Amino acid sequence: MRKEISDPQLKKYAELAVRAGVNVQKNQLLIIHSDIQHAGFARLIQTAAYEAGASNVVIDWKDEQSTKEFYIHAADRFIDYIPDWQVARFKEWDDEGAAYIHVISENVFEDVSAERIQRFQKASRTKLKDYYSKVRSHKVRWCLIAIPCVDWAAKVFPNLSKEEAIQSLWELIVSGARADGESPIDDWREHHRAFESRKKFLNESRFEALHFTNERGTDLVVGLAKNHLFIGGAVTDEQGIPFFPNIPTEEIFTAPHKHSVNGKLVGTKPLIYGGNIIEDFHLIFTEGRITDYYAANGQEALQHLIETDEGSHYLGEIALVSTKAPLAQANTLFYKTLFDENTACHIGIGDASPSTIRDSLHKSEHELKDAGLNTSLLSVNVTFGTDDMKVVGIKEGREIPVMEGGDFKF
């Protein structure tokens, strides 16, 4: 039997979300989104936030089982309906200067209609467009932090007992999040320094495109947006306060030019979308647009994802991730996009973050569009990196090595 994760470790993990994740400031409102089955951990975050000086901590509870029942049984008209009070509460929170922590896990809704899930998510993103725009542009501070649930642990460790699977997944989550040492916050400061060094090289290189190849069949040229900026690790909000949107995070990313992506991408990790699993899939790009796609499992869900809107036929993100990072070295299929995307290179289908353009805060929507940024209601990451991934940067006809054997060359 594996040793259970200790209370001190859990408290350090919760403190990491508060002090490094959203970087809660004195007298700031914090909103915690959490499923009721993770109440214990949500309350640890609440305590850590008050200790950090938060003025108020609101826990926005949800219930995945009730959500599943809604998707299956709710009257059809309610699948496309988001009440006005949902918009009002986010606006009030935003006006108060709130930060947001999302405690996430992975419950797969295998017997739920992908079409109904897609419709509800589209309705939600349409109604809450202003909030999601603030999230993507880093005008609000937010953080995703994961903990195990029984279904997710059983999926990752099908040959272990329930208790052993939960503890095994806990170990991987905490180590992958660099939260298993004596001082996780200090470890994340060191992690931040490594990010800054690599971003400096990429941003000074000013590549026109990146060319990705591997033996799985990926051969993809990704043209980069005008005045693109590689970001990753910590980002800053409009007040200049740094925060880490994802725990764990290993990616350095920027924006592709909407119309300059060509070739084939072969997915290497399952994609979880709307509770459905999409596996063994590939995407074909022509002048930026996804012109063909196929999934051996989850074709319907993949179709609904790509056809969310016009912008979901294009890319908003291209991310570089070393397969030598701690999370990748676990050599585990997590069935969770936040984790699997941080084990290898990935793309983001849909909306691009304005933060990936230099001086974006001073640019209009027209100027961002002219730079090549895509807009969409959707933002979904797709992992395609491998241990044999090769990436070269293209600039003025020259090819400069960026990654080889799945790892950075600098």
Buried (B, 14 or more C-beta within 10 A) or exposed (E): EEEEBEEEBBBBBBBBBBBBBBBBBEEBBBBBBBBEBBEEBBBBBBBBBBEBEBBEBBBEEEEBEEBBEBBEEEEEEEBEEBEEEEBEBBEEBBEEBBBBBBBBBBBBBEEBBBBBBBBBBBBBBEBBEEBBEBBBBBBBBBBBBBBBBBBBBBBBBEEBEEEBBBBBBBBBBBBBBBBBEEEBBEBBEEBBEEBEEBBEBBBEBEBBBBBBBBEBEBBBBBBBBBBBBBBBBBBBBEEEBEBBBBBBBBBBBBBBBBBBBBBBBBBBBBBBBBBBBBBEBBBBBEEBBBEEBEBEEBBBBBBBBBBBBEBBBBBBBBBBBBBEBBBBEBEBBBBBBBBBBBBBBBBBBBBBBBBBBBEBEEBEEEBBBEBBBBBBBBBBBBBBBBBEBBBBBBEEEEEEEBBEEBBBBE
